[in-house]
Amino acid sequence: MVWNPFQESRPLFVAVYVTMLVGIIFSTVYIISSAYMAKPVYSSILSFNVDSPQMEHAPIPSQPSASNVVNSPLDTGSGSLVPPSQQFTHSIWTRPIWDAPPVGTKMPPSKDFQLTKTMVEYRAKDNVIIVTFGNYAFMDFILNWVKHLTDLRVFNLLVGAMDTKLLKALYWKGVPVFDMGSNMNTVDVGWGSPTFHKMGREKVILIDAILPFGYELLMCDTDMVWLKDPLPYFAHFPEADILTSSDQVIPTVADDRLEIWQQVTGAYNIGIFHWRPTNSSKKLVKEWKDMLLADDKIWDQNGFNELLHRSLGPSVDAESGLVYAFDGRLRLGILPASIFCSGHTYFVQAMYQQLRLEPYAVHTTFQYAGTEGKRHRLREAMVFYDKPEYYDSPGGFLSFKPSIPKSLLLDGEHNIESHFSLINYQLKQIRAALAIASLLKRTLVMPPLWCRLDRLWFGHPGVLQGTMTRQPFLCPLDHVFEVNVMLKELPAEEFGPGIDFREYSFLENPLLPKRVKESWLEVQICEEQSPDCHIANETSQSKILRFPKHSSEEMFTTVFSAYKDIKVIQFSSMEDTFQGFTDKVREAKFKNRLKRYVGIWCCVENRARGHIYYDMYWDEKPGWKPVPPATQEDDHPPW
């Protein structure tokens, strides 16, 4: 509440005219303060207009104050007004998340964004602070990360900005942000690059800076999503100095207990880990920081694992699952990969589903196609919030119901030949769908993609022994397609017009607008000779259209021009639907584009070149077989 002077008692003997004068003065203060406080609180991030200082979201009921002490930008909780010189500084940290600063105000000076104990104190709850960090290239990931936490009613969070552009953008969105002073580039950085390693060192420096403040720290990468409030889970292990996620792909427990540390063979993953400010944890992070600063070739995660394995064991006790590590005093717990999921246990194995558990988090590891691949995986799982226009493409959408014979899915052995037979059958249908989407200038909703074999970056038997990977399984698009290339703006003069696409779950996403859901045309593919396969009497008002197989480019453009205002056109099949482009130059450009859309399967065991290239036009090459390159000269994509 804003301090209201009228609630103060006044002596009865004060003259009426004095009372009126004081009332007028304080009424003016109250009105101005109330106007300042009248901004709505926001939570639903359905628009990520990161360059705008204003929010474009619907208001929700007020969230609790992060500190549970300071209740408003002007109230310290003690009943006294904050001095005007400090009001704006206080409002940065005490204003509810998503409550953007008032329009027309100036951004505070840079010194106000320096990380301090007071800043952490404002945001912490139950002595816990949750932190992520990044540069402007990951703005949408960061907003998604914050959105999921605030949806879970978790508000004790901070975001570290590695560049000024991100700092400003988050500030104007109402996200509590601090300056890491990294002077990082605003562009995306590739895994393993010098800039990538610099970001890793910044994480360690940040942990080393926060732990002495005396707060528990949940440190997260931006490419992960919280699906359930994890803080009660961490509270179950009060003796733990560190609770860390891992790259474990074989379950060691079938419930929500910590992993059995003796059976964990995967690396400890530093994308999600919880630190308590104990002497051992502070000693660990200091040694870790010194190690990385002394040798810029050490990957931060490898350094973390090396230090913890310096002394590993024995168990702390018989019940908790904690183990002594590092210096023989640090108590370590390994979070179960079934519910603190990696990209493999969540997207490939669906381990939490098979074990009937509720996942707390998913981290987009074990994936391909870079940042674009990570984003697409989260979209497939419907846990990524995009701008409203993403859900309503101007040209509308095109989808189809894939048809896969049971024999290709289930019959015979699960081996390289059966895997490629299954994939190639689907590629042929997707190829036709991409052609029709290009022709009709629509966005293609990709179908679910089925695989028989897993994809990894090393030789393996098809599915890792001991994992819960089912065969066949619904595989992420980046297992077969180069998602980053599909999103890249290729020159039209060489590759033809771009083709936009969406994830297979797109039409089931709750964020899809009603106007899109209700604007639908079902296209039933039929044999041209069939007596009921005609379109002469169809009108644009119909919800069902009978359309013949092997139709020409002219037939498509003529018929579907009457349905240009329909948002979703769904084909019952893509088999033998389109006979090809009339313009052979356009067809050549289209082929040139699509050849680059597919990647590799990896990898055959015990082979120097064990990968096999997918080929979108495999059926046009007599005798094509899925075999690794025989020589270095053969080791290239199919173009």
N, C-alpha and C positions, 0 to 999 in steps of 0.2 A: 504493500500500500504506500502511496505517496503521502508524506507527512501533511496532515491537514491541521492548520493552526486553529480552526474552529473547534477542534476536539479538546483543546487545552482549556482548563478551567480558568475563569477570570474573576477577580475580586468583585463583589457586588457593589462596593462603594465607588468603583470607577465611574466617572461621569459618562452619560449616554453618548455624548458627542465624541469622546475619546474612543469608546468602544466601537462606534461606527467607523471612525477613521482607521483604527487598527484592522477592523474587519475588511474594509475596502482594500487595504494594502495586501493583506494575506490572501484575500480572495483572488487577487491578480496573480500571486505566486502559485496558488493552487491550480488555477485555470491553465497557466503556461505549463506547469509540471504535468498536469493531466493530459494536455494535448501531446506533450512529448512521449508520454507513456501509452498513448492510445493505439499504437501500432499493433496489428494482430500478430499472433504467434503462428509460425508455419511449420509443417512437417512433411507434407507430401511433395516430393521432388519429382514432378512430372514434366518439368522444363529445366533443362540445364543450359540456360542462356548465360554462359560463363562470362561474357563480356559486358553484361548489363549489371549495374549496381542495384537494380530493383528485382524483387522476387515476383514470380508469375504463378504462384501456387494458391491453393485454397486454404483458408484458415482452419485450424483445429483448436480444441481446448488447450488452455495454457499447460505447459509442462512444469514440473517442479524446478525450483532454482537449483542450479548445479551444486552450489556449496551448502544448500539448506540453511544458510545463515543470511546471506544478502538476498533480499527479496525483490529489489528493483534497482534500476540504475541510479536512483537518488537516495536509496535507503540503505544504511549500513546495518540495519537490524537492531541498532541501539536507540533508535528514535531521534537521532540527530542528523541533520542534513550533511551530505558530503560537500566539502568546499567546492565552489565552481571550477577551480583549476583541476580538480580530480574527477569530476563527474564523468567526463567522456572516457577517461582511462578505465574507470570502474565499469562503465557500461559495456566495454569490450568483452569483459570476462564474466559479468553477471547477467547480461542479457540472455534470455533463452535462445537456444540454438534455432536457426532459421528465421529469427527475428532480425531482419536486416536493418542496418543503421538508417536513420531518417534521410529521406531524399533532400539534397541540398547541403548536407553537412560535409565537412572536410574529413579526410582520412587523418587519423592521429599520426604523430611523428614516429619515425622508425624505432626510436628507443622504447616506445610503448609495447613493441612486439618482441622484445628480447625475452628469452626464456628465463623465468625467475621462480623461486620457490613460492612467492605470493601468487603468481599466475596459476601454478599447479594447485595451490591451496583453494583458489576460487572454484576450480573445476572438479576437484577430487570429491569422491563420495565413499564413505566407509574406508577411507585411507587408500583408495585405489584410483589410479588414473590410467586411461586407455589412450594409446598414442599410435598414430601412423604418420608417415611423411612422404613427400614426393616432390616432383616438379610439375610444371604446368601441363606437360604432355599427358599426365595422369589425372587431370582435373575431373573427368567424368567418373573414373574409378574411385576417387576420393569422395566425391559427392555420394556415390552409391554406397560406399563404406559407412559414411556418416548416416545416411538415410536409413539403412538397415538397423543400425544401433538405436537411433531415435524412435524408430517404429517399435522396437523392443522396450521402449521407455528407459533406455540407458543413455544418460546425458553427460557422464563424467569422462569426457574425451577432449583431446587436443590434436591438432594437425600441425605438423612442422612443414613449413614452406621452404623449398630449396632455391626458389627464385622469386623475384619481386612480383612478377606477373601473377603467379599463383597466390601469393600473399594478398594482393589487392583483390583478386577475384573471390577468394574465400571470405575475406572480410566483408565485402559487399553482399555476399550471400547470407551472412549471419552465422558463419561457421567459426568457432574459436580457433584461431590460427596464431602461430608464433614463427618468428624468423630464425631459420637455422644458420643464416650467414654463410651459406654455401656458395652463392653466386653460380649456381648450376645453370646449364643451358635449359631452355624451355622445351626442347625437342625430346622425342622418345630416344632411349638408349638401348642398344642391343645387349643381350646376355653375354657376359664375358668381356665386354669392351672396357677400356680404361675408365670411362665414365660410370659404367655399371659397378666396377670395383670401388670407385670413389663413393658412390651411394652407399655401398656396404660399410665402408669405414665411417661414414656419417652416422649410420645407425648405432654403431658401437660407441662412438663419441657421445651420442645423444643419451644412450643408456647410462653411460658413465657420469653424465651431467645430472640426470634425474634421480638416480638412486640415493645420492647423499641428501636429497631433500627429505627422505624418510617415508616415501610413499611406495606402495606396491605398484608395479608397472606392468601393464599388459601391452607389449609391443607387437605391432602387426604390420605386415606388408599391405600395400593398397590393393593388390590383386587378389584379395580374399574377401569373403562376405560372411557376416555373422547372421546365422539363421535362428539362434536361440541365445538368450542371455547366458554367457559363460561364467559370470562371477560367482553364482552359487556353487557351481562345480568346483572352481578353484578354492572356494572357502572350505570344501571338504578335506583339503590337504593343508592345514595350517602349518605343518612342520616343514613343508617343502620350501627350499630356497629358490628353486627354478622348476617350472613345469613347462616342458617343451613339446612341440609337435615333432613329427618325424616323417621320413620317406618310407616307412614300413608298409609293405604291400601285402604281407601275409599276416592275418590276424593272430594275436597271441591270447586274446580273451574274446569271449562272445557276448559280453555285457559292457557296462560303462565303467569298469575298473580301469586303472592305469595298465598300460602294456606290461607284460612280464619282461623286465629289463634284460634278463639273461637270453631271451629269445629274439630280441630286436636286432636285426641285421642291417636295417636301413639307416641312413644318416639322420642325425637329429637336425630337424629343419627349423631355421630361425625366422620363418615367415610368421609364426605364431608362437610366442612364448611369454610366460608370466614370471616376473622377478619380484622377490621380496628383498627389502633393503637390509640384508644381513651382512655381517662381516665377510662371510665366505663369498656371497654373490658380488659384493663390491670389489673384493680381491680378484675374483675371476674376470670381471669386466675390465679392470685396470690392466691385467696381464694380457687380455685379449686385445685391448686397444694398443698397447705397446708393441705387441707382436705384429699387428697389421701396419702400424706406422713405420715399423722398422723394415718391412718388406712389402712393397706394393704389389708383388706377384701372388701373395697368399689370398685365396678367396675367403671372405669372412666366415662363411659357413664351415669350410674345412678347418679354419683356425679354431672355431668354437668346438667342433668335434674333437680335434686333437687335444685341446686342453681338458675337456671333460673325461676323455679316455686315458688321460695321464694316470689316473687312479680311479678305477671303476669297480665298486663292490667293497664290502658286502652289502646286503640289504639292510636298510635302517631297522626294519622290524619284519614280523611275519605277516602283517596284515595290510599295511598301507600301499605297498608296491614301490615305495621310495628306495633309492639306492644312494650310497655314498659315492661321490665322484670328485674329480679335480684334485683337491688337496686332502682328500680323505675325510673332510668335514662337511663339504657342501652336499645337501640332500636334494637329489634330482628325481623328478617324476617324468615319465614319458606318456604323453596324452594318447589315448586310444585313437588309432587312425580310422576306426570305423565311424567315429562321430566328430572328430577334429580332422576332417577329411582332406586328403590330397586330391590332386586331379585324377589320380588313378583309382583310389578307393571310392570316390564319389561318381565320376563320370563313366568309368569303364566297368568296375566291379559292382557298383551300386551296393556296396557292402552293408551300409546302414539299413537298406531295404530288406536285404536277405536276413539280417540279424534282428529285424523289427525294432530298430533303435531310432531315436530322434537325433539328427545331426546338429551339432552346435555351429559348425563352420565348414566352409569349403575354400580351399586355397588352390588357385589355378596352376598347379605344378603338373609335371608329366604331360605337357601339351606342346603343340607345334604351331607354326605360323605366327610366332611373336605375340605382340600385344593384341593384334587383331584376333588371333586365335583365342586368347584368354577372354576377350570381350564376347566373342561369339559363343564360347562355352557357357558363360554366365547367362547369355540370352537364351540359349537352348534350355537351360534350367529355369528360366523365367525369374531370375534373381538379379536382373540388371535393369536400371531405370533409364530410359532414353527420353529424348525430347519428344513432345507430342507429335511432331511431324513424322517421326519414325513410324508411328502406328497408323499413318494415313497418307500414303504416297499419292501424289497428285494424279499419276496415271493409273492408279488402282493396282490390284494384286492378281496374280495367277498362281493357282495351285493344282495339284493333281493327286489322285489316289494311286500310289505305286502298287504294282502287281508283281509278286515274286512267287514262282512255283515252290511248292514244299520241297521238292528234290534239291533245289539250290540252297535252301536254308538248312535243311536237316539231314538229308540223306548222305551216306558215305562218310569217309573220314574227314576230319577237319585238318586240311593240309593246305599247302600253297596253291595247288591247282583248284581245289574246291573254293578256297577263299577268293581267288581272282575270278572264277566263274560267277560267283555271287556278286562281286563288286562290278564286274564288267556288264552284267545284265542290268544293274541299276544305272550305270554310267550312260548306257544307251538311251534310257528313258529320260534321264536328267538332261542329256544333250538335246533331245527333241524339245523338252520343256524350256530350256534356255533359248532355243531358236524361236519358239513361239512368243516367249516373253519379250525378246528383242523386237520381233516383228510387230507386236501389239503395243510396244512401249510400256510394258507392265513390269512390276517387280515380282520376281519369282519367289514363292515360298518353297524352300527346299524340302524334299521329303525326308522322313526318317531314313537313316543310312544303317544298313546291317552289315556286320563283319563276322567272319569266322575266326580270324586271327587278330591278336593284339598288335599294336605298333609300339616299338621301343627304339632306342638309339643304339642298341647292341644286339648281337646274335642271340636268338632265343628259340625255344621249340614251338612257338605259336601262342601259347598261353603260359605264363610263369607258374611253375609247379608250386602248389600250396596256396595260391590265390583263390578268390571266390569268383573269378571271371567265368561267366557262363558262355557257352557256345551254341548258337550264334549270340551276339550281343548287339545292342543299339550303340553304335560307336559315334564319337564326336566327329563333326564334319572335317576337322583338321587331321583326322587319321588318313584321309584320302585326298582332300582338296587343299590347295594352297590358299587359304582364306585371305591372307594378306595380299596375294596377287589379284584375287577376285575383287578386292576393294580398291586396288590401285588404279589410278587414272592412266590407262594405256592410250597412246596416240591413236585417235580415230582413223587417221589416214592409213594406218598399218593394221589396226585390229578391229576396225569398225566401231559402232556405238557401244558405250558401256552398258552393262546389264546389272541392274540392282537386284539384290536378293535378300531374303530374310531367313531366319532359323525355322526349323521344322515345327516348333511349338508355337509359332507366332500367332496363329489364328485361335489358339486356346488361351492366350495371355489375357488376364483380367484387365490389363491396361488398354486393350483394343477398344476404340470408341464404339458406341452403340450404332452410329451412322455407318460404320464399316461392317459390323456384324450383321446388320439388317439389310445390306445392299449386296445381294448374293445371286449368282446365276450358276446353275448346275448344268454342265455340258456332258451329255451322254454320248459317247463315241459309238457309232454303229457301222455295220457293213453297208456300203453304198447300194448294193443290190437289194437290201432288205426293203420290203414294201412300206414300213413305217419309218424309214430313215430318210426324212425330208425336212427341209427348213423353209419351204416356200411360204407356209402359213404362220410361221413364228413371228412374234412381235417383240418389241423391246420391253413389253410389260410382263412377258412370261418369265417364270422362275426356272423352267427347264427347257433346254435346247437340245434337240437331236442333231448330231453333227457327224458327217461321214468320215471314215478313215481315209488316209492317203490324200488329204485335201491339199490344194495348192496354196501358194502364197497369196494369190489374188482372192481365193475363196475365204481365207482367214481375214484379210483386211476388209473385204466387202461385208461379210456377215457380222463381224464383231465391231464394225464401226457404229452399228446401231446400239451397241451396249457399252459405249465408251464411258457412260456415267455410272455404270455398275462398279462397285468397289472391288468385289471379289468374284472372279470367274474360276470355277473349279471343274477340271476335267475328270471324267470317270477313269480315264486311262491315258497313257502316253505311247502305247504300243502302236506303231504304224500310223500315227496321227498326222504327221507332217511329211510331205514328199520332198521338201527342200526348197531353197531359195531359187527364185527365177533368175535373179541377177547373180551370175557366177563370180563377179568381182566381190560382191558383198559376201557371198558364201565363203570365198577364200579368206577374207578378213575375219569372218566369224570363226572359221577353223583355226586360224592363227591365234586368235584369242583363247579359244577353249583348250587348245593343246597345253597352254600354260596354266590352266586352272587346276590340274591334278599334280600330285606329288609322288612320293615313293612309299612302298612298304619296306619296313626294315625289321629284322634282318635275318638272313639265313645264317645258321651257326657255322663257325669255323671257316669262314670265307673272308678273304681280304676285301672283296667287294660283294657284300651279301645283300645289298638293297636291290629292289626290283622296281622299275618305273611303272606307274600306272599310265595308261594310254587311252585318251578319250575316244580315239578312232581305231581301237584295236581290231574292230571287225572289218576294217578296210585293208588289213594286212594279212594276206593268206599265210597260214601256218604260224600266226603269232602265238607265242608261249610265254608264260611268266617265269623268266629265268634271269639271274643276275648278270651284269655285264661280264663278258668273257675276258675282255682286255681293257686297258685304260682308254683306248680310243673309242670303245663302245660305251663307255661310262658317261652318258649324257642323256638329257630328257628327249622325248620322241619328237623333236623338231629340228 
